[in-house]
Each structure stands twice: as C-alpha cells, then as structure tokens.
C-alpha cells in the first residue's frame, strides 16, 4: 500500500506566513541587517509574505517570475523567466518536448503576462531596487523550484545581499538545489515523499489578482 499524505500542517497561507515569520525573526542571516525587502512571488506568495514583512519591519513588494510550462502539461515547469530579463531552463526541458521554437513562444507569452501583472500590482512604478539591500524571497511552496530559482538568480545578479529564500513547504531535492543560490534557505516542511504543495494546507484556495492588489495596498498604507 502506498504511503498516504500526512495531515495538513498549515490552516492557510496567512498562518504559514506567521510560522515562517517566527523562524526568520531568529535567523542569523537577518539578525544584523537593516529591515529587509520582502519580495513575494505572486500570487500565492503574497499572503504568506504579508506577516513576514510585518514581523521583520520590512517592506512588502512582489518579485515577478513565471514558470515556463511544459508542452501539453501546463502545471509542469520546464524553467522560468523573471521580470528583469533572466531565463532559467531545467535539465529536463528538452526531454519534455520544450524545443527552441516552443520555448521562444512560451517565454514571450510569460514575459508579456509579467509586464501586465507589474502594471496591475504596482501601477506607476516598476520593480524595486535591490542592490545592496537585504532581500527575503517568499513563495507559498516549492515543488520543482524553477520559479524560485529564476527569482534568486535575478536577485543575485542585481546585487541583493544578504539573500534569503523561504517557503512553508517544499520538495527536499528542490530545496537542496536552492542552497547554492541564496545565503540561506528557510523551509518549515520538507515531507518525504512529496506529493504537492497543496497537501500542506487546509485551505489552499487560489489567490486572485484582487487579493494581491489589496494586500499590497494594505502594506503600503497600514494605518
């Protein structure tokens, strides 16, 4: 009989964010830094990042990185692109049919969506400046790690320091690969076997754009 998924660890994304915030508040990588820039990967990363930004007295913003979808398997990532022009391709991309022509079209599509989201989420301004600033990159879970990889590579390229990646739950092998890309990786749950990010949550309802916009507005004007 195959192993069954364990009971959910988190009530919802906000609860997971509070748990992560406690872990990060005591983490040595951030202990002697100025308040960090807390960058959420939308959409699900934003409600996780909100309590983290509050706990660390940081500034909440978004970091836009989109996965590149596998042909005929939209939920499976073969890589990712970030809003700063970077691209990451997984080793298995070609074996899943992601040829040069396909990747060209998929990359263009995702970059266009990234531009639309930036305009919707933070109208009137672009991505935040990160050079020389402590940055915490947040997502609601890490499965393949493609999106987080693209995000961390972008932050390194642009000079964020120190750089911390975090998520409430992740696949152990993906988390291990991220260790080379950040000064610290904080993940509260790395279940073996890993089934899906959603298994860790009682409530994993999709986060929509309206919620992201509302949370960012709340963070910008907490009073």
KALINSUL-V801083 format. One record per helix or strand of 2 or more residues. SS is the DSSP state (alpha for helix, beta for strand). FROM is the first residue (numbers start at 1). TO is the last residue. If there is no record, write none. Layout:
SS & FROM & TO
SS & FROM & TO
This chain:
alpha & 13 & 25
alpha & 28 & 30
beta & 37 & 40
alpha & 44 & 55
beta & 59 & 62
beta & 65 & 70
beta & 73 & 82
beta & 87 & 89
alpha & 94 & 96
alpha & 100 & 121
beta & 135 & 139
alpha & 146 & 157
beta & 163 & 170
alpha & 172 & 178
beta & 184 & 189
alpha & 197 & 200
alpha & 209 & 220
